[in-house]
């Protein structure tokens, strides 16, 4: 009862997002819309660290729509010197920064019911979910794919890379490592990895992508 | 800039034509509209007759092939643009595009791009040229960009005056002179019943032969006419006309239907018909050569030609034309040198002789200062005088070689020069030498042939040259296996693959990582042309482009191929010359990293016909089993 009541009070953008996620996904992979995304964060603890930037691209039918990208920089209430060294995002950099709530709203309207794709997706999703929690909103509802796990599952074992990092897998596919540690750069690399994994292993072996889709319920990190 | 990936796309595109001609701010906008497509091996981008896509494509990684009827007609690799021609033409795709290997392509919205570049001449020029060189078969999109700032007058066909005033052999000198006066002309042609030229009388003849009283005005015109008449084809350019007049020392050119004395007269060109447009032109150089007093003067004059060659190349004048201009100047210099050297000798040449230019000079394809290659033939003399005559000519040739070196053509390190007793021989010895090469072919003799078959008389007795030619043709005709050897030699250097990554570069020595454009691209075309024309039983013409032109006429079924060989040869020769002028060397070795994308494209296109003509040779001379 309480839950139902809360739900009614969710803001409009969430309701739109929620409604979009009730629409079933297309049957064919060619028509399925994916959003490949990456977050840069202050650290690796979804409960205590926060998102600094989000980069995302739409992918459909083996095409990366780089022209329709999302690039968000969040205001940093908490700032960690250690992580700034990695992602290069300073507390008051030149990027136009928006509050976390605004970023989440934009992100939700961008993804709609698209299948989310990220490298070590559970972490990025957990980061977004903890932001949602701070806004008193439920978790993400999208189906998602983790390119690291996908790699582990479909690439023959003798070709597996040491750890399943983005760098190693990108090298495996000979994808140039430009703009690492920018949300957009990593999202783009992830998009290419995803397309290659899909065409080289899943499509080629007549596997069903559906089998690799994960439900938001199974985000084991939280 | 919407995001960092667009920035990457911009960084990639900005180095490749036509994008390098676009303002950075515009290109950033274009980059932000780009989408990235991944292609599996053999994946289709578009098929023939498909409806137009909204996008055209740029290969980012990998390679995409363009196919006509499933024949690969072009490889697109990194930075190559495809799928835009159909869009420009607003018509369905004529080719199929499919990935040759796993590829990533950038797809750019065509409308936005074309709107943005609609006033960008550079972009349009590039697209037009790329297409013109892309595929020989479609010629609807030839480069239409006008060539500005170029004085094209020298290239224009000469305007000859018609109708021509002529008279018959039986007419008297007085009648001819009256005709000339009535028509206010400086010369009159004597023709036969088919209007073919037999002789010519000019004002000068009237002055020197009539006014002096040597001939009576009632004698027939044949008494004083000059014959045979120098004749030229109707497509001769103003510049060529000028040069012909200076070279031959005449002021009236007779234009006939096919350029020979055996066809109908079309018109006359006089020195007055040609306006010399500027002072820095070859005809002025030719005049200066004639007036030069020392070899150093000649050197100075020859060096003045270099900037002129550069200017011609910059103006994109046809390189075979430029080569013929250069060769006229070189020949004129050599003639002047020989005349000069003879005057320094106490004794006149004891018998008739001919000075031959060999190799690239013989083919009239020498645009840069390279080594001199030449030979000398003298008329047979009594055996008792043989040694003495030969030593006279050796001595003469040594002085000539030294003088040519002063002008700028270094003495040949392989000693392929007339001062070498081996290459200064009587006509009989020469015939024997060629016979030996032809009937007993070896690797060495075939190499000699590739140099010595391309001879051109620069000075002296024309009959010696033609006697040698005849003897060679006879020998080749009766000993055909020689052509097979020549064929093997012609196939020795397969062309680089059209794929630039697989470009053959020299892997050792001083030219490590450079591309030998002479050995790998130019010589294969030259060798093929020589072989194919020799097979036809002729050793004329000598220039590679003229040989292919002649072959196209003799084998209409291969006309397209030979035409593409001509185009390729011109591209390569121009390229080598530009490189040579830039780096002040022979232009032979090309540094790959210095090549711009458009030059890579040009070179790539030029390699295709090499492979094709080599295939023709392999089949025609049944060389497969010999290789």
Boltz contact constraints between the chains, C-beta under 6 A:
constraints:
  - contact:
      token1: [A, 62]
      token2: [B, 38]
      max_distance: 6.0
  - contact:
      token1: [A, 63]
      token2: [B, 35]
      max_distance: 6.0
  - contact:
      token1: [A, 63]
      token2: [B, 37]
      max_distance: 6.0
  - contact:
      token1: [A, 64]
      token2: [B, 36]
      max_distance: 6.0
  - contact:
      token1: [A, 65]
      token2: [B, 35]
      max_distance: 6.0
  - contact:
      token1: [A, 66]
      token2: [B, 5]
      max_distance: 6.0
  - contact:
      token1: [A, 66]
      token2: [B, 35]
      max_distance: 6.0
  - contact:
      token1: [A, 66]
      token2: [B, 36]
      max_distance: 6.0
  - contact:
      token1: [A, 67]
      token2: [B, 32]
      max_distance: 6.0
  - contact:
      token1: [A, 67]
      token2: [B, 33]
      max_distance: 6.0
  - contact:
      token1: [A, 67]
      token2: [B, 35]
      max_distance: 6.0
  - contact:
      token1: [A, 69]
      token2: [B, 3]
      max_distance: 6.0
  - contact:
      token1: [A, 71]
      token2: [B, 3]
      max_distance: 6.0
  - contact:
      token1: [A, 178]
      token2: [B, 8]
      max_distance: 6.0
  - contact:
      token1: [A, 179]
      token2: [B, 4]
      max_distance: 6.0
  - contact:
      token1: [A, 182]
      token2: [B, 4]
      max_distance: 6.0
  - contact:
      token1: [A, 184]
      token2: [B, 3]
      max_distance: 6.0
  - contact:
      token1: [A, 184]
      token2: [B, 4]
      max_distance: 6.0
  - contact:
      token1: [A, 184]
      token2: [B, 5]
      max_distance: 6.0
  - contact:
      token1: [A, 185]
      token2: [B, 4]
      max_distance: 6.0
  - contact:
      token1: [A, 188]
      token2: [B, 5]
      max_distance: 6.0
  - contact:
      token1: [A, 195]
      token2: [B, 38]
      max_distance: 6.0
  - contact:
      token1: [A, 199]
      token2: [B, 40]
      max_distance: 6.0
